[in-house]
Amino acid sequence: MTMNIYKSLDYLYDGERISVERARRGISMRQLAEQAKLDVKTIARIEQNQVRPRPQTVGRIAAVLGMDIIDFIIYTCSRNENTSNQDERMEG
């Protein structure tokens, strides 16, 4: 049985870069939220690095910005390293 490496990794995303890219394109938080089908509060929390969004959430944001999810990854670690951080908030 082959293990998919991506399923065994967690990613941290650069919310500040999302904010910069959104502003660079002249898109408001509300516009980004509507186009990505997310709540504007979710966008704000992600941009302020208050939550760890799911990959699907960042993928939707990246698509609206015309970018790839990989453009926002700042750190990768195995899930085993992260088991002690179970209390971290997940958003998305």
Biopython code that builds the backbone (N, CA, C, O; Angstrom):
import numpy as np
from Bio.PDB.StructureBuilder import StructureBuilder

atoms = [
    (1, "MET", "N", (0.842, -1.183, 0.000)),
    (1, "MET", "CA", (0.000, 0.000, 0.000)),
    (1, "MET", "C", (0.880, 1.235, 0.000)),
    (1, "MET", "O", (1.766, 1.351, 0.847)),
    (2, "THR", "N", (0.665, 2.156, -0.917)),
    (2, "THR", "CA", (1.446, 3.367, -1.028)),
    (2, "THR", "C", (0.767, 4.494, -0.268)),
    (2, "THR", "O", (-0.440, 4.704, -0.382)),
    (3, "MET", "N", (1.572, 5.217, 0.515)),
    (3, "MET", "CA", (1.021, 6.336, 1.271)),
    (3, "MET", "C", (1.193, 7.626, 0.479)),
    (3, "MET", "O", (2.278, 7.903, -0.032)),
    (4, "ASN", "N", (0.148, 8.399, 0.377)),
    (4, "ASN", "CA", (0.225, 9.687, -0.285)),
    (4, "ASN", "C", (0.932, 10.663, 0.652)),
    (4, "ASN", "O", (0.431, 10.958, 1.737)),
    (5, "ILE", "N", (2.087, 11.160, 0.237)),
    (5, "ILE", "CA", (2.884, 12.034, 1.098)),
    (5, "ILE", "C", (2.134, 13.297, 1.487)),
    (5, "ILE", "O", (2.329, 13.813, 2.588)),
    (6, "TYR", "N", (1.280, 13.806, 0.605)),
    (6, "TYR", "CA", (0.562, 15.035, 0.905)),
    (6, "TYR", "C", (-0.449, 14.865, 2.026)),
    (6, "TYR", "O", (-0.761, 15.823, 2.733)),
    (7, "LYS", "N", (-0.964, 13.652, 2.192)),
    (7, "LYS", "CA", (-1.899, 13.402, 3.277)),
    (7, "LYS", "C", (-1.184, 13.316, 4.622)),
    (7, "LYS", "O", (-1.826, 13.435, 5.666)),
    (8, "SER", "N", (0.126, 13.113, 4.616)),
    (8, "SER", "CA", (0.862, 12.998, 5.864)),
    (8, "SER", "C", (1.540, 14.308, 6.264)),
    (8, "SER", "O", (2.287, 14.348, 7.241)),
    (9, "LEU", "N", (1.281, 15.373, 5.514)),
    (9, "LEU", "CA", (1.905, 16.660, 5.796)),
    (9, "LEU", "C", (0.874, 17.697, 6.200)),
    (9, "LEU", "O", (-0.269, 17.666, 5.744)),
    (10, "ASP", "N", (1.287, 18.609, 7.055)),
    (10, "ASP", "CA", (0.491, 19.785, 7.385)),
    (10, "ASP", "C", (1.225, 20.986, 6.826)),
    (10, "ASP", "O", (2.453, 20.992, 6.744)),
    (11, "TYR", "N", (0.475, 21.994, 6.446)),
    (11, "TYR", "CA", (1.060, 23.189, 5.881)),
    (11, "TYR", "C", (0.655, 24.401, 6.693)),
    (11, "TYR", "O", (-0.460, 24.474, 7.210)),
    (12, "LEU", "N", (1.558, 25.338, 6.800)),
    (12, "LEU", "CA", (1.234, 26.645, 7.354)),
    (12, "LEU", "C", (1.262, 27.620, 6.200)),
    (12, "LEU", "O", (2.129, 27.549, 5.329)),
    (13, "TYR", "N", (0.309, 28.527, 6.201)),
    (13, "TYR", "CA", (0.162, 29.456, 5.093)),
    (13, "TYR", "C", (0.465, 30.879, 5.537)),
    (13, "TYR", "O", (0.277, 31.237, 6.700)),
    (14, "ASP", "N", (0.936, 31.678, 4.597)),
    (14, "ASP", "CA", (1.307, 33.064, 4.852)),
    (14, "ASP", "C", (0.104, 33.974, 4.612)),
    (14, "ASP", "O", (-0.153, 34.395, 3.484)),
    (15, "GLY", "N", (-0.623, 34.270, 5.677)),
    (15, "GLY", "CA", (-1.794, 35.127, 5.580)),
    (15, "GLY", "C", (-1.448, 36.532, 5.129)),
    (15, "GLY", "O", (-2.227, 37.172, 4.422)),
    (16, "GLU", "N", (-0.294, 37.008, 5.531)),
    (16, "GLU", "CA", (0.134, 38.350, 5.125)),
    (16, "GLU", "C", (0.324, 38.421, 3.611)),
    (16, "GLU", "O", (-0.011, 39.427, 2.985)),
    (17, "ARG", "N", (0.855, 37.366, 3.034)),
    (17, "ARG", "CA", (1.037, 37.349, 1.570)),
    (17, "ARG", "C", (-0.314, 37.347, 0.867)),
    (17, "ARG", "O", (-0.474, 37.980, -0.177)),
    (18, "ILE", "N", (-1.277, 36.644, 1.432)),
    (18, "ILE", "CA", (-2.622, 36.659, 0.863)),
    (18, "ILE", "C", (-3.148, 38.094, 0.869)),
    (18, "ILE", "O", (-3.711, 38.562, -0.121)),
    (19, "SER", "N", (-2.958, 38.784, 1.989)),
    (19, "SER", "CA", (-3.404, 40.172, 2.107)),
    (19, "SER", "C", (-2.731, 41.068, 1.075)),
    (19, "SER", "O", (-3.384, 41.886, 0.427)),
    (20, "VAL", "N", (-1.417, 40.904, 0.931)),
    (20, "VAL", "CA", (-0.661, 41.713, -0.024)),
    (20, "VAL", "C", (-1.132, 41.457, -1.452)),
    (20, "VAL", "O", (-1.345, 42.397, -2.219)),
    (21, "GLU", "N", (-1.293, 40.196, -1.804)),
    (21, "GLU", "CA", (-1.718, 39.860, -3.163)),
    (21, "GLU", "C", (-3.140, 40.341, -3.437)),
    (21, "GLU", "O", (-3.449, 40.785, -4.543)),
    (22, "ARG", "N", (-3.995, 40.252, -2.435)),
    (22, "ARG", "CA", (-5.366, 40.743, -2.587)),
    (22, "ARG", "C", (-5.352, 42.254, -2.835)),
    (22, "ARG", "O", (-6.024, 42.744, -3.743)),
    (23, "ALA", "N", (-4.590, 42.980, -2.033)),
    (23, "ALA", "CA", (-4.504, 44.434, -2.175)),
    (23, "ALA", "C", (-3.873, 44.820, -3.518)),
    (23, "ALA", "O", (-4.304, 45.774, -4.164)),
    (24, "ARG", "N", (-2.864, 44.079, -3.920)),
    (24, "ARG", "CA", (-2.192, 44.336, -5.196)),
    (24, "ARG", "C", (-3.169, 44.257, -6.365)),
    (24, "ARG", "O", (-3.022, 44.969, -7.358)),
    (25, "ARG", "N", (-4.159, 43.390, -6.238)),
    (25, "ARG", "CA", (-5.143, 43.218, -7.302)),
    (25, "ARG", "C", (-6.353, 44.145, -7.137)),
    (25, "ARG", "O", (-7.269, 44.136, -7.958)),
    (26, "GLY", "N", (-6.343, 44.947, -6.062)),
    (26, "GLY", "CA", (-7.439, 45.880, -5.833)),
    (26, "GLY", "C", (-8.742, 45.213, -5.443)),
    (26, "GLY", "O", (-9.825, 45.716, -5.741)),
    (27, "ILE", "N", (-8.629, 44.064, -4.766)),
    (27, "ILE", "CA", (-9.812, 43.311, -4.347)),
    (27, "ILE", "C", (-10.022, 43.535, -2.848)),
    (27, "ILE", "O", (-9.084, 43.397, -2.063)),
    (28, "SER", "N", (-11.238, 43.877, -2.453)),
    (28, "SER", "CA", (-11.531, 44.044, -1.032)),
    (28, "SER", "C", (-11.664, 42.672, -0.370)),
    (28, "SER", "O", (-11.815, 41.658, -1.052)),
    (29, "MET", "N", (-11.606, 42.651, 0.952)),
    (29, "MET", "CA", (-11.813, 41.395, 1.678)),
    (29, "MET", "C", (-13.192, 40.837, 1.361)),
    (29, "MET", "O", (-13.356, 39.630, 1.177)),
    (30, "ARG", "N", (-14.182, 41.721, 1.299)),
    (30, "ARG", "CA", (-15.544, 41.279, 1.019)),
    (30, "ARG", "C", (-15.642, 40.648, -0.370)),
    (30, "ARG", "O", (-16.285, 39.613, -0.537)),
    (31, "GLN", "N", (-15.002, 41.273, -1.370)),
    (31, "GLN", "CA", (-15.019, 40.728, -2.726)),
    (31, "GLN", "C", (-14.339, 39.362, -2.772)),
    (31, "GLN", "O", (-14.841, 38.431, -3.403)),
    (32, "LEU", "N", (-13.185, 39.249, -2.096)),
    (32, "LEU", "CA", (-12.474, 37.975, -2.060)),
    (32, "LEU", "C", (-13.335, 36.904, -1.397)),
    (32, "LEU", "O", (-13.428, 35.775, -1.880)),
    (33, "ALA", "N", (-13.961, 37.275, -0.285)),
    (33, "ALA", "CA", (-14.818, 36.325, 0.428)),
    (33, "ALA", "C", (-15.968, 35.852, -0.461)),
    (33, "ALA", "O", (-16.258, 34.658, -0.521)),
    (34, "GLU", "N", (-16.615, 36.777, -1.141)),
    (34, "GLU", "CA", (-17.739, 36.412, -2.005)),
    (34, "GLU", "C", (-17.292, 35.503, -3.146)),
    (34, "GLU", "O", (-17.938, 34.496, -3.433)),
    (35, "GLN", "N", (-16.189, 35.862, -3.792)),
    (35, "GLN", "CA", (-15.726, 35.072, -4.932)),
    (35, "GLN", "C", (-15.219, 33.691, -4.513)),
    (35, "GLN", "O", (-15.359, 32.722, -5.259)),
    (36, "ALA", "N", (-14.631, 33.605, -3.318)),
    (36, "ALA", "CA", (-14.120, 32.323, -2.822)),
    (36, "ALA", "C", (-15.186, 31.543, -2.056)),
    (36, "ALA", "O", (-14.947, 30.425, -1.598)),
    (37, "LYS", "N", (-16.375, 32.155, -1.925)),
    (37, "LYS", "CA", (-17.483, 31.541, -1.191)),
    (37, "LYS", "C", (-17.094, 31.248, 0.265)),
    (37, "LYS", "O", (-17.317, 30.156, 0.787)),
    (38, "LEU", "N", (-16.502, 32.273, 0.896)),
    (38, "LEU", "CA", (-16.097, 32.204, 2.292)),
    (38, "LEU", "C", (-16.680, 33.394, 3.041)),
    (38, "LEU", "O", (-17.122, 34.365, 2.426)),
    (39, "ASP", "N", (-16.681, 33.320, 4.346)),
    (39, "ASP", "CA", (-17.118, 34.434, 5.171)),
    (39, "ASP", "C", (-16.004, 35.480, 5.231)),
    (39, "ASP", "O", (-14.826, 35.125, 5.271)),
    (40, "VAL", "N", (-16.362, 36.746, 5.239)),
    (40, "VAL", "CA", (-15.359, 37.809, 5.294)),
    (40, "VAL", "C", (-14.540, 37.723, 6.589)),
    (40, "VAL", "O", (-13.364, 38.088, 6.598)),
    (41, "LYS", "N", (-15.146, 37.245, 7.675)),
    (41, "LYS", "CA", (-14.416, 37.070, 8.939)),
    (41, "LYS", "C", (-13.332, 36.002, 8.788)),
    (41, "LYS", "O", (-12.261, 36.105, 9.386)),
    (42, "THR", "N", (-13.615, 34.996, 7.999)),
    (42, "THR", "CA", (-12.616, 33.947, 7.742)),
    (42, "THR", "C", (-11.424, 34.533, 7.012)),
    (42, "THR", "O", (-10.277, 34.249, 7.358)),
    (43, "ILE", "N", (-11.691, 35.355, 5.994)),
    (43, "ILE", "CA", (-10.599, 35.998, 5.252)),
    (43, "ILE", "C", (-9.767, 36.850, 6.202)),
    (43, "ILE", "O", (-8.538, 36.794, 6.162)),
    (44, "ALA", "N", (-10.412, 37.633, 7.047)),
    (44, "ALA", "CA", (-9.696, 38.505, 7.988)),
    (44, "ALA", "C", (-8.819, 37.689, 8.930)),
    (44, "ALA", "O", (-7.668, 38.052, 9.173)),
    (45, "ARG", "N", (-9.344, 36.604, 9.457)),
    (45, "ARG", "CA", (-8.573, 35.761, 10.385)),
    (45, "ARG", "C", (-7.375, 35.113, 9.687)),
    (45, "ARG", "O", (-6.293, 35.005, 10.264)),
    (46, "ILE", "N", (-7.581, 34.690, 8.453)),
    (46, "ILE", "CA", (-6.482, 34.074, 7.696)),
    (46, "ILE", "C", (-5.399, 35.105, 7.420)),
    (46, "ILE", "O", (-4.216, 34.828, 7.616)),
    (47, "GLU", "N", (-5.792, 36.296, 6.965)),
    (47, "GLU", "CA", (-4.818, 37.334, 6.648)),
    (47, "GLU", "C", (-4.042, 37.795, 7.876)),
    (47, "GLU", "O", (-2.897, 38.231, 7.757)),
    (48, "GLN", "N", (-4.650, 37.704, 9.045)),
    (48, "GLN", "CA", (-3.990, 38.102, 10.285)),
    (48, "GLN", "C", (-3.291, 36.924, 10.964)),
    (48, "GLN", "O", (-2.818, 37.040, 12.095)),
    (49, "ASN", "N", (-3.231, 35.791, 10.263)),
    (49, "ASN", "CA", (-2.597, 34.574, 10.786)),
    (49, "ASN", "C", (-3.151, 34.162, 12.152)),
    (49, "ASN", "O", (-2.408, 33.690, 13.012)),
    (50, "GLN", "N", (-4.452, 34.341, 12.343)),
    (50, "GLN", "CA", (-5.090, 33.956, 13.598)),
    (50, "GLN", "C", (-5.560, 32.510, 13.594)),
    (50, "GLN", "O", (-5.856, 31.947, 14.647)),
    (51, "VAL", "N", (-5.628, 31.909, 12.415)),
    (51, "VAL", "CA", (-6.096, 30.526, 12.270)),
    (51, "VAL", "C", (-5.212, 29.787, 11.274)),
    (51, "VAL", "O", (-4.476, 30.403, 10.502)),
    (52, "ARG", "N", (-5.292, 28.467, 11.301)),
    (52, "ARG", "CA", (-4.629, 27.637, 10.292)),
    (52, "ARG", "C", (-5.705, 27.140, 9.339)),
    (52, "ARG", "O", (-6.425, 26.194, 9.657)),
    (53, "PRO", "N", (-5.822, 27.763, 8.185)),
    (53, "PRO", "CA", (-6.873, 27.345, 7.249)),
    (53, "PRO", "C", (-6.593, 25.986, 6.636)),
    (53, "PRO", "O", (-5.446, 25.549, 6.553)),
    (54, "ARG", "N", (-7.646, 25.334, 6.211)),
    (54, "ARG", "CA", (-7.512, 24.072, 5.498)),
    (54, "ARG", "C", (-6.963, 24.342, 4.102)),
    (54, "ARG", "O", (-7.142, 25.435, 3.563)),
    (55, "PRO", "N", (-6.300, 23.357, 3.518)),
    (55, "PRO", "CA", (-5.777, 23.530, 2.154)),
    (55, "PRO", "C", (-6.862, 23.912, 1.157)),
    (55, "PRO", "O", (-6.612, 24.713, 0.257)),
    (56, "GLN", "N", (-8.066, 23.354, 1.301)),
    (56, "GLN", "CA", (-9.153, 23.661, 0.377)),
    (56, "GLN", "C", (-9.504, 25.151, 0.435)),
    (56, "GLN", "O", (-9.807, 25.764, -0.588)),
    (57, "THR", "N", (-9.460, 25.714, 1.620)),
    (57, "THR", "CA", (-9.787, 27.126, 1.803)),
    (57, "THR", "C", (-8.754, 28.002, 1.114)),
    (57, "THR", "O", (-9.106, 28.931, 0.387)),
    (58, "VAL", "N", (-7.481, 27.708, 1.340)),
    (58, "VAL", "CA", (-6.420, 28.488, 0.713)),
    (58, "VAL", "C", (-6.446, 28.285, -0.800)),
    (58, "VAL", "O", (-6.141, 29.208, -1.556)),
    (59, "GLY", "N", (-6.804, 27.096, -1.237)),
    (59, "GLY", "CA", (-6.921, 26.830, -2.670)),
    (59, "GLY", "C", (-7.988, 27.691, -3.321)),
    (59, "GLY", "O", (-7.800, 28.176, -4.437)),
    (60, "ARG", "N", (-9.105, 27.885, -2.636)),
    (60, "ARG", "CA", (-10.171, 28.735, -3.174)),
    (60, "ARG", "C", (-9.726, 30.190, -3.238)),
    (60, "ARG", "O", (-10.024, 30.895, -4.202)),
    (61, "ILE", "N", (-9.017, 30.634, -2.214)),
    (61, "ILE", "CA", (-8.500, 32.008, -2.195)),
    (61, "ILE", "C", (-7.481, 32.189, -3.320)),
    (61, "ILE", "O", (-7.520, 33.172, -4.059)),
    (62, "ALA", "N", (-6.575, 31.227, -3.434)),
    (62, "ALA", "CA", (-5.539, 31.300, -4.478)),
    (62, "ALA", "C", (-6.168, 31.360, -5.866)),
    (62, "ALA", "O", (-5.713, 32.117, -6.723)),
    (63, "ALA", "N", (-7.199, 30.574, -6.087)),
    (63, "ALA", "CA", (-7.856, 30.554, -7.397)),
    (63, "ALA", "C", (-8.440, 31.923, -7.740)),
    (63, "ALA", "O", (-8.319, 32.384, -8.874)),
    (64, "VAL", "N", (-9.068, 32.566, -6.769)),
    (64, "VAL", "CA", (-9.629, 33.896, -6.996)),
    (64, "VAL", "C", (-8.512, 34.889, -7.332)),
    (64, "VAL", "O", (-8.692, 35.777, -8.165)),
    (65, "LEU", "N", (-7.368, 34.732, -6.683)),
    (65, "LEU", "CA", (-6.249, 35.646, -6.908)),
    (65, "LEU", "C", (-5.433, 35.279, -8.150)),
    (65, "LEU", "O", (-4.477, 35.974, -8.495)),
    (66, "GLY", "N", (-5.808, 34.195, -8.813)),
    (66, "GLY", "CA", (-5.079, 33.765, -10.007)),
    (66, "GLY", "C", (-3.716, 33.199, -9.679)),
    (66, "GLY", "O", (-2.775, 33.312, -10.464)),
    (67, "MET", "N", (-3.618, 32.584, -8.501)),
    (67, "MET", "CA", (-2.347, 32.041, -8.038)),
    (67, "MET", "C", (-2.520, 30.563, -7.719)),
    (67, "MET", "O", (-3.605, 30.003, -7.880)),
    (68, "ASP", "N", (-1.447, 29.943, -7.268)),
    (68, "ASP", "CA", (-1.462, 28.539, -6.869)),
    (68, "ASP", "C", (-1.310, 28.475, -5.357)),
    (68, "ASP", "O", (-0.645, 29.321, -4.759)),
    (69, "ILE", "N", (-1.914, 27.493, -4.751)),
    (69, "ILE", "CA", (-1.834, 27.323, -3.293)),
    (69, "ILE", "C", (-0.381, 27.289, -2.803)),
    (69, "ILE", "O", (-0.081, 27.768, -1.710)),
    (70, "ILE", "N", (0.500, 26.734, -3.599)),
    (70, "ILE", "CA", (1.900, 26.624, -3.192)),
    (70, "ILE", "C", (2.553, 27.998, -2.982)),
    (70, "ILE", "O", (3.540, 28.115, -2.256)),
    (71, "ASP", "N", (2.003, 29.021, -3.612)),
    (71, "ASP", "CA", (2.529, 30.374, -3.445)),
    (71, "ASP", "C", (2.359, 30.893, -2.022)),
    (71, "ASP", "O", (3.019, 31.855, -1.630)),
    (72, "PHE", "N", (1.485, 30.268, -1.254)),
    (72, "PHE", "CA", (1.199, 30.750, 0.098)),
    (72, "PHE", "C", (1.733, 29.843, 1.203)),
    (72, "PHE", "O", (1.560, 30.148, 2.383)),
    (73, "ILE", "N", (2.379, 28.737, 0.844)),
    (73, "ILE", "CA", (2.928, 27.828, 1.845)),
    (73, "ILE", "C", (4.215, 28.420, 2.414)),
    (73, "ILE", "O", (5.112, 28.812, 1.667)),
    (74, "ILE", "N", (4.296, 28.482, 3.753)),
    (74, "ILE", "CA", (5.523, 28.966, 4.381)),
    (74, "ILE", "C", (6.226, 27.892, 5.209)),
    (74, "ILE", "O", (7.385, 28.061, 5.586)),
    (75, "TYR", "N", (5.532, 26.789, 5.495)),
    (75, "TYR", "CA", (6.148, 25.759, 6.314)),
    (75, "TYR", "C", (5.404, 24.453, 6.111)),
    (75, "TYR", "O", (4.178, 24.429, 6.003)),
    (76, "THR", "N", (6.151, 23.381, 6.062)),
    (76, "THR", "CA", (5.578, 22.053, 5.946)),
    (76, "THR", "C", (6.157, 21.184, 7.050)),
    (76, "THR", "O", (7.362, 21.218, 7.301)),
    (77, "CYS", "N", (5.314, 20.413, 7.706)),
    (77, "CYS", "CA", (5.800, 19.468, 8.712)),
    (77, "CYS", "C", (4.939, 18.223, 8.653)),
    (77, "CYS", "O", (3.813, 18.259, 8.157)),
    (78, "SER", "N", (5.468, 17.125, 9.159)),
    (78, "SER", "CA", (4.679, 15.895, 9.153)),
    (78, "SER", "C", (3.588, 15.993, 10.201)),
    (78, "SER", "O", (3.749, 16.701, 11.195)),
    (79, "ARG", "N", (2.497, 15.305, 10.000)),
    (79, "ARG", "CA", (1.398, 15.326, 10.965)),
    (79, "ARG", "C", (1.860, 14.810, 12.322)),
    (79, "ARG", "O", (1.351, 15.249, 13.354)),
    (80, "ASN", "N", (2.807, 13.894, 12.336)),
    (80, "ASN", "CA", (3.295, 13.355, 13.597)),
    (80, "ASN", "C", (3.953, 14.440, 14.445)),
    (80, "ASN", "O", (3.850, 14.415, 15.672)),
    (81, "GLU", "N", (4.629, 15.392, 13.801)),
    (81, "GLU", "CA", (5.238, 16.502, 14.525)),
    (81, "GLU", "C", (4.177, 17.402, 15.128)),
    (81, "GLU", "O", (4.414, 18.045, 16.150)),
    (82, "ASN", "N", (3.015, 17.453, 14.507)),
    (82, "ASN", "CA", (1.979, 18.394, 14.911)),
    (82, "ASN", "C", (0.968, 17.813, 15.891)),
    (82, "ASN", "O", (0.054, 18.531, 16.296)),
    (83, "THR", "N", (1.084, 16.571, 16.286)),
    (83, "THR", "CA", (0.071, 15.980, 17.148)),
    (83, "THR", "C", (0.010, 16.667, 18.498)),
    (83, "THR", "O", (-1.028, 16.617, 19.157)),
    (84, "SER", "N", (1.082, 17.303, 18.930)),
    (84, "SER", "CA", (1.055, 18.012, 20.202)),
    (84, "SER", "C", (0.348, 19.349, 20.081)),
    (84, "SER", "O", (0.087, 19.998, 21.094)),
    (85, "ASN", "N", (0.029, 19.781, 18.857)),
    (85, "ASN", "CA", (-0.626, 21.066, 18.644)),
    (85, "ASN", "C", (-2.102, 20.887, 18.290)),
    (85, "ASN", "O", (-2.649, 21.653, 17.496)),
    (86, "GLN", "N", (-2.741, 19.881, 18.875)),
    (86, "GLN", "CA", (-4.128, 19.577, 18.566)),
    (86, "GLN", "C", (-5.074, 20.719, 18.899)),
    (86, "GLN", "O", (-6.165, 20.803, 18.335)),
    (87, "ASP", "N", (-4.665, 21.606, 19.817)),
    (87, "ASP", "CA", (-5.570, 22.679, 20.237)),
    (87, "ASP", "C", (-5.560, 23.863, 19.293)),
    (87, "ASP", "O", (-6.315, 24.814, 19.499)),
    (88, "GLU", "N", (-4.719, 23.836, 18.254)),
    (88, "GLU", "CA", (-4.693, 24.946, 17.310)),
    (88, "GLU", "C", (-6.029, 25.031, 16.591)),
    (88, "GLU", "O", (-6.620, 24.009, 16.241)),
    (89, "ARG", "N", (-6.499, 26.245, 16.373)),
    (89, "ARG", "CA", (-7.788, 26.427, 15.706)),
    (89, "ARG", "C", (-7.645, 26.178, 14.223)),
    (89, "ARG", "O", (-6.685, 26.613, 13.586)),
    (90, "MET", "N", (-8.618, 25.470, 13.691)),
    (90, "MET", "CA", (-8.691, 25.247, 12.253)),
    (90, "MET", "C", (-9.849, 26.082, 11.737)),
    (90, "MET", "O", (-10.899, 26.166, 12.374)),
    (91, "GLU", "N", (-9.658, 26.687, 10.605)),
    (91, "GLU", "CA", (-10.691, 27.547, 10.028)),
    (91, "GLU", "C", (-10.824, 27.245, 8.553)),
    (91, "GLU", "O", (-9.889, 26.737, 7.935)),
    (92, "GLY", "N", (-11.934, 27.541, 8.003)),
    (92, "GLY", "CA", (-12.062, 27.404, 6.554)),
    (92, "GLY", "C", (-13.339, 26.849, 6.184)),
    (92, "GLY", "O", (-13.613, 26.666, 4.998)),
]
sb = StructureBuilder()
sb.init_structure("model")
sb.init_model(0)
sb.init_chain("A")
sb.init_seg("    ")
for serial, (resi, resn, name, xyz) in enumerate(atoms, 1):
    if name == "N":
        sb.init_residue(resn, " ", resi, " ")
    sb.init_atom(name, np.array(xyz, "f"), 0.0, 1.0, " ", f" {name:<3s}", serial, name[0])
structure = sb.get_structure()
